Amino acid sequence: MSRVKWKNPYIQNLLIKIINTDNIIKSKIKTFSRNSVIVPGFVDAIFEIHNGKTFFKLKITENMVGHKLGEFSPTRKKFIYKKKKN
């Protein structure tokens, strides 16, 4: 579901402040904000996005611009059947 056209894309205030600094590429940015939109200023930065249990490491590329951070952080584990011992 997209946001209304007359509203700007949502970005957390802390992330906006980090964009304005020059050393965004050098540092890892930890965030709980999965609903923030990826902007061109985030390209080549490394984010650690919280998926509900742990932080998931993610490097932003140009193809990700316009999407939300939560789309790239899986929240569910794949179920695997365990083999029984005979």
Secondary structure, DSSP 8 states (H G I E B T S, - for coil): ----TTS-----HHHHHHHHSS-TTTSEEEE--TT-B--GGGTT-EEEEE-SSSEEEEE--GGGTTSBGGGGS--S----------
